[in-house]
Amino acid sequence: MSYPKKCTNTAVIAVGANLGEKVENSRKGIAALDASGKLEVIRQSGFYLTEPVGYAEQSWFINSVLIARTRLSPFELLGFLKKMERRFGRVDCGIRYGPRVLDFDIIFYNDWVIESRALTVPHPRMQERGFVMNPLCDIAPDWIHPVFQQTVQQLLNKMGAQHEACIPMEALYN
């Protein structure tokens, strides 16, 4: 499949960090994405403090979600995001869902459905993850999931309290 280079695409990207200065790592990573010329951040959620999922023996995460415009194909975007993670010091610790300095995941790319070894879009577990759904609902509650044909707000409502602890950062300071 080839992707047109001249059109502008919209991507939803989840951001996470649980090593070092988590908020600062996330802020700098997002700023670097925006300054790269490869994508333009058009909306960003607030930050959430979230309980780790999958591997509990690690620090809690800081998570956020952003919406960006890009001319990169989904696979080019994936490669670019992985390159940026490495630039900020991410290394493979050998533990699935393990600690990381910075993590970027493509949640949506336009309204496309992509299933390949390298990339699955929409993200296959997003509807199970409060750390994705809560910040995404802050900035795009009416975004329609192209597989489930429901808004992200409807999917979050279905989750109820059946997800990891996910606390808006501003709630910690008020």
Secondary structure, 3 states (H helix, E strand, C coil): CCCCCCCCEEEEEEEEECCCCHHHHHHHHHHHHHHCCCEEEEEECCCEEECCCCCCCCCCEEEEEEEEEECCCHHHHHHHHHHHHHHCCCCCCCCCCCCCCCEEEEEEECCCCEECCCCEECCCCHHHCHHHHHHHHHHCCCCECCCCCCEHHHHHHHHCCCCCCEEEHHHHCC
